[in-house]
Amino acid sequence: MKIDIIGDIHGCYAEFVTLTKRLGYEWSMGIPVHPYGRKLGFVGDLTDRGPQSLQTVEVVCSLVERQSAYYVPGNHCNKLYRFFLGRNVQITHGLETTVAEYRALPPGRQDMIRQKFIKLYETAPLYAQLDNGRLIIAHAGIRQDYIGRTGKKVQTFVLYGDITGKTNPDGTPVRRDWAKHYNGEAWIVYGHTPVKQPRMINHTINIDTGCVFGGALTAFRYPEMETVSVPSSMPYVPEKFRTFD
């Protein structure tokens, strides 16, 4: 299996196009298609904060429908899904940018995007087990003993990481460094926590290099085990990036 897994896009559509072109994908059909049949993977958080969330959603929906990409949801995807269902969600932490794009559309387009995203979300696995279990895509990662399981605890871990229940001074949740203690054989590709450089440790790799915060958009090429990044056009916000001991 040959796959290029892309980190949290967060509406940075221009960087998504640039990155896929650098990876050898062609856009003549309006979506990225690889001439040698490579597929794309997405770690979730397609939307929020960036300038073109809905265009990103449309392309990923088309790719998944054509069975030329794998998508797993992130916590921002989960919140947008609940918004589209009419649930009472706070339109904050980036969702406000996606909702503004959505509300600017004519009603027919709104309905089409809403239905597409709901279908994408409802048909997606919580995490993807690929290449006979040798590769796992999970938004915020997954503990070894959770692999193969679902349920509330697993869902919380996959969407939000190994949260402690405490919060940092800026209101973000305190998260344990689960990857430091992972000792499984499967490679786990994830995002969620912005890092300045792709972080590879113990058969895990974090490829959220904070594109929406002015870092870069990164892809992990499997089985080559290489990363490819393109710089962000967004303003750099250094405090959004996490450093590890």
Backbone bond lengths (Angstrom), bond angles and torsions (degrees), N, CA, C in turn:
res aa  C-N    CA-C-N  psi(-1)  N-CA   C-N-CA  omega(-1)  CA-C   N-CA-C  phi
1 M - - - 1.453 - - 1.515 109.54 -
2 K 1.343 115.24 134.19 1.460 120.86 178.53 1.524 108.41 -122.07
3 I 1.331 115.28 121.03 1.458 120.38 -172.04 1.518 110.10 -144.66
4 D 1.312 115.43 145.69 1.462 122.49 176.01 1.529 107.31 -116.58
5 I 1.315 116.23 111.23 1.474 121.48 -174.08 1.528 108.49 -99.01
6 I 1.321 115.49 126.75 1.468 121.49 -173.82 1.527 110.24 -105.98
7 G 1.335 115.05 136.71 1.463 121.60 -179.81 1.522 112.69 -71.24
8 D 1.322 116.09 -176.77 1.464 123.57 -175.85 1.537 110.76 -55.37
9 I 1.338 116.82 115.80 1.471 121.42 -176.51 1.530 111.14 -84.37
10 H 1.313 117.53 -39.77 1.474 122.41 178.04 1.527 112.91 49.57
11 G 1.327 116.67 44.35 1.464 120.02 175.13 1.510 115.33 78.13
12 C 1.325 118.27 6.58 1.471 121.25 178.32 1.531 109.06 -85.18
13 Y 1.308 114.17 70.81 1.470 121.42 -171.50 1.530 112.31 -65.70
14 A 1.335 117.19 -40.53 1.471 119.96 -178.57 1.526 110.87 -60.65
15 E 1.324 116.73 -41.97 1.460 120.84 178.51 1.527 110.88 -67.45
16 F 1.320 116.73 -35.51 1.473 121.77 176.34 1.530 110.29 -60.45
17 V 1.326 116.68 -45.67 1.469 120.79 178.41 1.530 110.03 -62.62
18 T 1.327 116.10 -47.03 1.475 120.66 -178.94 1.528 111.14 -60.16
19 L 1.327 116.15 -44.57 1.470 120.48 -178.02 1.526 111.22 -64.51
20 T 1.323 117.22 -45.32 1.465 119.14 -178.81 1.535 111.27 -64.74
21 K 1.323 116.63 -36.85 1.472 119.33 176.31 1.523 110.51 -63.51
22 R 1.324 116.13 -40.88 1.465 119.39 178.62 1.525 111.14 -64.18
23 L 1.330 116.38 -29.84 1.464 121.41 178.44 1.531 112.60 -80.81
24 G 1.327 116.16 -2.11 1.461 119.80 176.24 1.519 115.47 98.77
25 Y 1.340 117.22 9.44 1.467 120.30 178.90 1.525 109.66 -84.08
26 E 1.333 115.03 146.49 1.464 121.29 -179.83 1.532 109.59 -109.81
27 W 1.326 116.04 142.30 1.467 122.26 -173.86 1.533 112.91 -109.76
28 S 1.312 118.70 20.19 1.470 120.26 -175.60 1.527 112.56 -62.99
29 M 1.348 117.18 -23.44 1.477 121.05 179.65 1.526 112.35 -98.18
30 G 1.341 116.74 7.67 1.463 120.10 -179.97 1.510 114.17 87.69
31 I 1.330 116.45 -3.13 1.471 122.38 175.17 1.536 107.46 -137.99
32 P 1.337 117.94 157.08 1.470 119.11 -178.58 1.529 112.20 -76.85
33 V 1.329 115.11 120.91 1.469 121.77 179.73 1.519 107.85 -125.47
34 H 1.324 116.87 130.72 1.460 120.29 -178.98 1.530 110.19 -91.53
35 P 1.326 117.60 132.15 1.470 119.28 -176.79 1.526 113.67 -63.47
36 Y 1.338 117.60 -22.66 1.470 120.18 -179.53 1.529 112.27 -108.66
37 G 1.326 116.22 18.97 1.458 119.90 170.27 1.515 116.98 80.61
38 R 1.335 118.03 11.39 1.470 119.07 174.66 1.532 108.92 -62.56
39 K 1.310 116.02 151.66 1.463 120.50 177.90 1.520 110.31 -111.44
40 L 1.317 115.26 161.66 1.460 121.22 175.85 1.516 110.01 -102.04
41 G 1.313 116.44 152.98 1.452 122.70 172.38 1.520 108.67 -128.64
42 F 1.317 116.48 149.48 1.465 121.13 -178.72 1.526 109.53 -130.86
43 V 1.340 115.76 130.17 1.472 119.70 -177.72 1.532 112.71 -86.47
44 G 1.332 116.91 8.37 1.467 119.71 178.98 1.519 111.71 96.18
45 D 1.339 115.24 -177.11 1.467 122.65 -174.82 1.529 110.79 53.73
46 L 1.327 113.85 59.08 1.463 121.91 177.44 1.521 110.76 -72.81
47 T 1.333 116.43 -26.07 1.463 121.82 -167.20 1.532 112.10 -121.63
48 D 1.334 113.99 176.28 1.472 125.74 172.11 1.535 113.00 84.39
49 R 1.313 113.25 134.18 1.471 124.92 176.48 1.527 113.49 81.50
50 G 1.334 118.52 -40.48 1.464 121.32 -179.31 1.523 112.30 -82.30
51 P 1.353 116.65 174.23 1.470 120.57 -171.12 1.526 116.55 -81.65
52 Q 1.354 118.83 -20.04 1.473 119.12 -172.92 1.530 110.84 -135.62
53 S 1.308 115.46 63.59 1.466 120.45 -177.82 1.515 112.53 -67.85
54 L 1.333 116.52 -43.72 1.468 119.13 -173.27 1.522 111.96 -71.88
55 Q 1.330 116.84 -32.95 1.468 119.47 176.26 1.534 109.73 -65.93
56 T 1.327 115.83 -38.47 1.463 120.58 176.77 1.527 109.96 -61.41
57 V 1.330 116.45 -45.72 1.465 121.73 178.66 1.530 110.77 -57.93
58 E 1.327 116.79 -46.23 1.468 120.19 -176.64 1.524 111.36 -60.86
59 V 1.334 116.80 -42.79 1.471 119.91 -178.94 1.525 110.45 -66.50
60 V 1.326 117.22 -45.15 1.467 119.89 -179.06 1.529 110.33 -64.23
61 C 1.318 117.57 -40.64 1.473 120.73 176.45 1.529 110.81 -57.85
62 S 1.334 116.48 -44.93 1.469 120.61 179.98 1.522 111.20 -62.75
63 L 1.329 116.74 -42.24 1.466 120.83 -179.42 1.522 111.59 -64.26
64 V 1.332 116.26 -43.97 1.469 120.54 -179.17 1.530 110.34 -66.66
65 E 1.324 116.91 -39.96 1.468 121.05 177.09 1.525 111.50 -59.93
66 R 1.330 116.24 -36.70 1.469 121.58 179.87 1.534 112.17 -81.94
67 Q 1.325 115.76 -1.28 1.472 122.70 -177.89 1.529 111.63 60.53
68 S 1.336 115.41 34.23 1.460 119.41 176.62 1.522 112.08 -112.37
69 A 1.348 115.94 14.40 1.468 120.10 176.13 1.517 110.07 -154.94
70 Y 1.323 114.60 156.68 1.469 122.90 174.04 1.524 108.11 -114.88
71 Y 1.318 115.61 134.66 1.473 120.82 -179.20 1.516 108.95 -131.06
72 V 1.323 115.82 135.25 1.467 121.01 169.40 1.529 107.30 -124.17
73 P 1.322 118.42 146.27 1.457 119.95 -175.72 1.524 113.21 -79.71
74 G 1.332 114.53 150.78 1.457 121.42 170.31 1.511 110.56 -107.69
75 N 1.315 116.37 -179.09 1.468 120.11 -178.77 1.523 111.96 -65.22
76 H 1.342 117.93 -33.50 1.474 119.50 176.48 1.526 110.69 -70.24
77 C 1.327 117.15 -34.00 1.472 120.73 175.44 1.528 109.84 -63.46
78 N 1.331 115.31 -42.39 1.455 120.92 179.93 1.528 111.37 -60.59
79 K 1.322 115.89 -40.84 1.467 120.27 -178.89 1.527 111.43 -70.36
80 L 1.343 116.49 -40.34 1.467 120.03 177.27 1.522 110.31 -64.47
81 Y 1.320 116.66 -39.72 1.467 121.27 176.90 1.532 110.39 -58.35
82 R 1.325 116.13 -45.68 1.473 119.50 -179.90 1.529 111.20 -66.68
83 F 1.335 116.57 -35.42 1.465 120.14 175.36 1.536 110.33 -61.98
84 F 1.334 116.39 -45.79 1.467 120.70 -179.44 1.528 112.12 -65.63
85 L 1.320 117.81 -26.72 1.466 120.84 176.18 1.526 112.19 -78.81
86 G 1.339 116.35 -8.26 1.457 120.19 -179.98 1.520 113.49 88.52
87 R 1.327 115.91 14.92 1.468 119.17 178.59 1.528 109.63 -73.28
88 N 1.315 115.48 163.69 1.462 121.21 -179.05 1.532 109.25 -85.86
89 V 1.324 116.83 92.91 1.469 120.79 179.17 1.527 108.83 -116.41
90 Q 1.316 115.79 151.62 1.462 120.08 176.64 1.531 108.97 -78.32
91 I 1.319 115.47 126.88 1.471 119.76 -178.49 1.529 107.52 -88.66
92 T 1.341 113.64 72.66 1.466 122.63 -176.29 1.528 108.76 -141.20
93 H 1.331 115.92 -178.96 1.475 123.35 176.53 1.526 112.10 56.21
94 G 1.338 116.14 34.87 1.457 120.38 176.36 1.509 114.50 105.75
95 L 1.340 117.47 -26.28 1.468 119.59 -179.75 1.528 110.91 -60.22
96 E 1.332 116.48 -28.82 1.470 120.05 -178.08 1.536 111.88 -59.99
97 T 1.336 118.00 -31.90 1.468 119.29 179.69 1.530 110.76 -70.88
98 T 1.322 116.66 -40.91 1.470 120.56 179.05 1.525 110.40 -67.47
99 V 1.323 116.83 -41.94 1.471 121.25 179.75 1.530 110.50 -64.47
100 A 1.332 116.96 -37.36 1.473 119.85 177.67 1.529 110.62 -63.97
101 E 1.323 116.80 -42.84 1.476 120.46 175.92 1.528 110.26 -59.76
102 Y 1.310 115.09 -45.20 1.466 122.13 -176.92 1.534 110.83 -62.98
103 R 1.316 116.08 -45.44 1.473 120.20 -176.66 1.521 112.56 -72.12
104 A 1.330 117.05 -17.11 1.467 120.69 177.45 1.532 112.27 -81.15
105 L 1.326 116.50 -10.67 1.467 120.63 -179.39 1.526 111.09 -81.69
106 P 1.345 116.98 153.15 1.475 118.81 171.02 1.526 109.72 -66.40
107 P 1.341 117.32 154.17 1.468 121.04 -173.94 1.527 115.02 -51.82
108 G 1.333 117.42 -39.68 1.470 119.86 -179.46 1.519 112.30 -62.60
109 R 1.345 115.58 -42.77 1.464 120.44 178.00 1.523 110.83 -67.33
110 Q 1.325 116.41 -38.90 1.470 120.44 176.46 1.522 110.64 -56.00
111 D 1.312 115.17 -48.60 1.464 120.05 -176.92 1.527 111.08 -63.41
112 M 1.345 116.48 -39.35 1.453 120.34 -178.98 1.540 111.05 -65.72
113 I 1.338 116.30 -46.75 1.476 120.72 179.93 1.517 110.20 -63.05
114 R 1.324 115.53 -43.28 1.469 120.67 -178.78 1.527 110.42 -59.69
115 Q 1.327 116.62 -48.27 1.464 120.67 -179.28 1.530 112.01 -64.79
116 K 1.340 116.10 -40.54 1.470 120.38 179.05 1.525 110.96 -60.77
117 F 1.330 115.64 -46.24 1.464 118.57 -176.26 1.530 111.35 -69.84
118 I 1.317 116.28 -39.70 1.476 119.24 178.11 1.531 110.02 -60.12
119 K 1.317 116.66 -42.92 1.470 120.22 178.44 1.531 110.80 -64.34
120 L 1.331 116.19 -44.76 1.471 120.35 178.82 1.528 110.20 -56.89
121 Y 1.322 115.75 -47.21 1.469 120.73 -176.52 1.531 111.13 -67.50
122 E 1.310 116.43 -45.41 1.470 119.96 -174.37 1.524 112.93 -71.55
123 T 1.326 117.51 -23.83 1.458 119.32 179.79 1.533 112.45 -96.43
124 A 1.321 116.74 -3.43 1.475 120.21 -178.54 1.525 110.25 -81.76
125 P 1.341 116.80 145.58 1.460 119.36 171.29 1.524 109.67 -74.16
126 L 1.312 117.30 156.71 1.464 120.77 175.60 1.529 109.82 -61.21
127 Y 1.318 115.76 -39.83 1.469 122.86 172.48 1.517 106.71 -147.98
128 A 1.341 116.93 153.73 1.465 120.54 -175.02 1.525 110.05 -104.94
129 Q 1.335 115.80 127.71 1.468 121.93 173.92 1.525 107.11 -104.10
130 L 1.327 116.30 113.75 1.459 121.71 -173.24 1.524 110.65 -122.07
131 D 1.321 115.45 168.56 1.461 122.97 177.46 1.539 111.44 50.24
132 N 1.332 114.36 52.79 1.475 121.54 179.46 1.532 112.60 54.73
133 G 1.335 114.44 39.39 1.462 119.50 175.58 1.518 115.07 83.57
134 R 1.343 116.68 1.56 1.472 118.99 -179.26 1.522 112.76 -80.95
135 L 1.344 116.45 -14.86 1.466 121.57 -177.04 1.519 109.11 -135.04
136 I 1.327 116.03 131.85 1.467 120.98 179.30 1.526 108.58 -128.98
137 I 1.335 115.43 132.02 1.466 120.90 172.61 1.523 107.04 -108.65
138 A 1.315 116.40 120.23 1.467 121.46 -179.36 1.524 107.41 -141.98
139 H 1.314 117.61 130.58 1.465 121.06 -169.17 1.532 113.45 -50.06
140 A 1.319 116.68 -57.19 1.469 120.16 -178.29 1.520 111.66 -106.67
141 G 1.348 116.38 10.66 1.459 121.33 -177.67 1.523 111.41 99.44
142 I 1.317 115.48 -179.06 1.463 120.18 179.59 1.522 109.04 -157.33
143 R 1.311 115.91 138.01 1.464 120.75 176.25 1.519 110.04 -70.92
144 Q 1.323 116.22 150.64 1.469 119.77 -176.74 1.528 111.86 -58.90
145 D 1.325 116.70 -40.48 1.468 118.75 -176.89 1.531 112.67 -75.83
146 Y 1.337 117.83 -6.56 1.466 121.30 176.22 1.536 112.39 -92.63
147 I 1.327 116.93 -14.39 1.465 119.94 -176.73 1.532 109.49 -63.21
148 G 1.325 115.85 128.37 1.459 121.10 -177.00 1.509 113.46 93.41
149 R 1.337 116.14 -6.80 1.468 120.45 -178.84 1.525 110.61 -111.31
150 T 1.339 114.53 159.55 1.464 120.85 169.68 1.521 106.24 -127.76
151 G 1.301 117.52 -164.52 1.460 119.49 -178.85 1.513 110.26 112.49
152 K 1.327 115.69 169.62 1.463 121.88 -170.83 1.527 112.57 -61.27
153 K 1.338 117.25 -45.26 1.470 119.80 -178.60 1.518 111.13 -63.10
154 V 1.340 115.54 -42.88 1.461 120.50 -179.51 1.532 109.66 -65.30
155 Q 1.330 116.03 -44.19 1.464 120.17 179.84 1.530 111.04 -60.36
156 T 1.313 117.25 -44.25 1.463 120.97 179.58 1.525 110.86 -61.27
157 F 1.334 116.21 -42.89 1.467 120.46 179.94 1.523 110.45 -63.99
158 V 1.333 116.71 -48.05 1.466 121.19 -175.90 1.528 111.37 -64.88
159 L 1.325 117.76 -37.52 1.464 120.75 -177.50 1.527 113.22 -82.42
160 Y 1.343 116.58 -35.40 1.472 119.69 -170.07 1.520 114.18 -119.60
161 G 1.318 118.94 -9.13 1.452 121.34 -176.94 1.518 111.54 90.06
162 D 1.319 115.28 -171.70 1.467 121.20 -177.28 1.525 109.02 -86.66
163 I 1.331 114.90 75.59 1.470 120.27 -174.55 1.530 111.24 -79.12
164 T 1.323 115.07 148.73 1.466 121.08 -176.92 1.520 112.57 -97.04
165 G 1.328 117.03 -15.40 1.459 120.53 -173.56 1.521 111.81 97.05
166 K 1.339 116.51 -11.96 1.469 120.87 177.95 1.529 109.14 -96.23
167 T 1.332 116.18 164.51 1.465 120.15 179.01 1.526 110.72 -124.46
168 N 1.330 114.80 150.42 1.463 122.06 174.30 1.530 109.41 -77.04
169 P 1.344 117.79 167.22 1.476 120.52 178.83 1.524 114.17 -54.99
170 D 1.358 117.61 -29.11 1.476 119.73 -179.81 1.524 112.82 -86.80
171 G 1.336 116.79 4.55 1.463 120.48 176.46 1.512 114.60 93.65
172 T 1.328 117.68 -8.56 1.467 120.20 178.33 1.529 109.85 -76.91
173 P 1.335 117.33 150.96 1.463 119.25 -178.23 1.530 112.53 -70.87
174 V 1.319 116.00 144.53 1.465 120.90 172.89 1.528 107.90 -75.52
175 R 1.346 116.29 128.72 1.457 120.57 -176.88 1.525 110.62 -123.22
176 R 1.323 115.48 136.34 1.465 120.05 175.61 1.529 109.75 -75.58
177 D 1.325 115.73 156.85 1.458 122.01 179.79 1.530 108.58 -88.87
178 W 1.334 116.06 77.16 1.474 120.58 -174.93 1.536 111.58 -63.12
179 A 1.340 117.06 -33.25 1.471 120.25 -175.21 1.530 111.74 -63.61
180 K 1.311 116.17 -29.42 1.467 121.51 -179.38 1.527 111.29 -63.10
181 H 1.338 116.15 -25.53 1.467 121.15 -175.58 1.530 112.63 -108.92
182 Y 1.336 116.73 2.51 1.470 119.72 -179.66 1.534 109.73 -72.79
183 N 1.320 117.13 133.20 1.473 119.36 178.49 1.530 112.34 -133.17
184 G 1.342 116.17 27.56 1.462 120.49 179.40 1.525 112.56 -82.33
185 E 1.324 115.54 169.18 1.463 121.65 179.17 1.526 111.93 -87.27
186 A 1.328 116.78 -32.17 1.466 120.00 -179.14 1.524 110.34 -66.67
187 W 1.327 115.90 141.52 1.458 120.52 173.30 1.527 109.18 -80.38
188 I 1.317 116.21 129.46 1.468 120.87 179.52 1.522 108.58 -111.50
189 V 1.332 115.08 119.50 1.460 121.70 179.26 1.523 107.29 -107.99
190 Y 1.324 115.85 126.88 1.461 119.33 -173.32 1.527 110.62 -148.99
191 G 1.329 115.99 177.51 1.464 122.13 177.62 1.518 109.38 -140.73
192 H 1.336 115.53 -125.77 1.464 124.49 172.98 1.527 113.96 78.86
193 T 1.329 117.94 -46.97 1.463 121.86 -178.24 1.527 108.91 -104.92
194 P 1.343 118.27 110.26 1.466 119.26 -176.69 1.536 112.47 -64.28
195 V 1.320 114.74 131.27 1.470 122.27 176.44 1.528 108.13 -127.83
196 K 1.337 116.67 152.54 1.468 119.63 -175.28 1.523 111.94 -70.58
197 Q 1.329 116.74 -31.96 1.460 122.76 177.68 1.527 108.31 -131.76
198 P 1.329 119.35 151.30 1.469 119.17 174.77 1.533 109.35 -52.63
199 R 1.323 116.47 135.04 1.466 120.62 -176.09 1.523 109.94 -109.98
200 M 1.325 116.74 111.18 1.461 122.23 -179.50 1.527 108.66 -108.01
201 I 1.330 116.29 122.09 1.462 121.50 179.37 1.531 108.69 -155.22
202 N 1.333 117.72 132.55 1.478 122.42 174.38 1.527 114.62 50.06
203 H 1.327 117.97 51.72 1.476 120.93 179.68 1.528 112.76 62.24
204 T 1.330 116.85 25.34 1.471 120.30 172.56 1.527 107.71 -127.37
205 I 1.324 115.44 151.09 1.463 119.30 173.18 1.526 110.14 -142.74
206 N 1.333 115.02 125.41 1.457 122.37 175.41 1.528 107.33 -92.97
207 I 1.338 116.45 117.25 1.462 120.32 -178.09 1.527 112.52 -111.46
208 D 1.352 117.59 18.21 1.465 119.24 171.66 1.525 107.53 -85.74
209 T 1.324 116.23 93.51 1.458 120.10 179.43 1.532 111.38 -97.68
210 G 1.341 115.22 30.80 1.460 122.31 167.22 1.514 115.67 61.42
211 C 1.322 117.36 46.56 1.470 120.26 -179.55 1.525 111.57 -55.33
212 V 1.321 116.55 -44.01 1.472 119.91 -175.51 1.530 111.87 -71.98
213 F 1.327 116.94 -13.43 1.469 121.72 177.13 1.531 111.71 -106.03
214 G 1.334 116.50 19.66 1.449 120.25 174.35 1.519 115.09 89.40
215 G 1.333 117.42 10.20 1.462 121.18 178.88 1.523 111.39 -85.42
216 A 1.317 116.02 -107.20 1.466 121.05 -179.55 1.521 108.70 -152.23
217 L 1.330 115.87 162.57 1.461 121.08 170.85 1.526 106.40 -105.03
218 T 1.333 115.02 127.57 1.466 120.65 -171.31 1.520 111.65 -120.87
219 A 1.324 114.57 143.13 1.467 121.56 171.98 1.522 109.08 -119.44
220 F 1.335 114.78 146.31 1.466 122.08 173.98 1.515 107.47 -109.66
221 R 1.341 115.85 121.17 1.464 121.34 -178.25 1.527 109.00 -93.59
222 Y 1.338 115.09 123.59 1.473 121.43 -179.34 1.520 108.06 -121.58
223 P 1.323 120.13 132.85 1.474 128.08 13.40 1.520 114.78 -93.29
224 E 1.331 118.01 10.66 1.466 119.55 -176.82 1.532 112.78 -66.74
225 M 1.362 116.17 -22.36 1.473 122.44 -179.17 1.529 111.11 60.59
226 E 1.332 114.99 41.12 1.466 120.71 177.85 1.524 108.92 -117.00
227 T 1.318 116.59 153.90 1.466 120.67 171.60 1.518 109.54 -113.00
228 V 1.326 114.62 146.45 1.466 122.15 176.27 1.524 105.96 -131.11
229 S 1.327 116.49 130.48 1.464 120.57 -177.63 1.520 111.10 -128.99
230 V 1.341 115.27 150.61 1.469 120.85 170.49 1.531 107.39 -125.32
231 P 1.344 117.25 144.43 1.466 119.55 -176.95 1.524 112.24 -70.35
232 S 1.316 114.69 153.12 1.462 121.25 178.97 1.520 111.28 -83.65
233 S 1.334 115.36 151.93 1.466 120.93 173.86 1.530 111.48 -95.75
234 M 1.325 116.67 0.25 1.466 121.45 -176.15 1.530 110.87 -86.57
235 P 1.339 117.91 159.02 1.473 120.37 177.27 1.532 110.99 -62.68
236 Y 1.320 115.59 143.96 1.471 120.52 -177.43 1.527 110.26 -82.56
237 V 1.342 115.43 127.36 1.469 121.80 -179.24 1.530 107.39 -121.72
238 P 1.345 118.40 87.74 1.472 121.01 -169.74 1.529 114.67 -59.96
239 E 1.325 117.38 -31.50 1.469 119.14 -176.15 1.523 113.15 -70.01
240 K 1.331 117.90 -10.65 1.465 120.97 -179.89 1.544 112.74 -81.69
241 F 1.324 116.48 -10.94 1.466 119.69 -175.77 1.521 110.42 -96.09
242 R 1.333 115.17 138.48 1.453 120.19 -179.82 1.531 110.41 -96.24
243 T 1.310 115.42 140.67 1.460 120.45 172.73 1.526 108.43 -112.60
244 F 1.320 115.44 151.08 1.461 121.40 -177.15 1.533 109.59 -119.64
245 D 1.327 114.62 152.32 1.485 119.84 177.80 1.514 110.00 -67.82
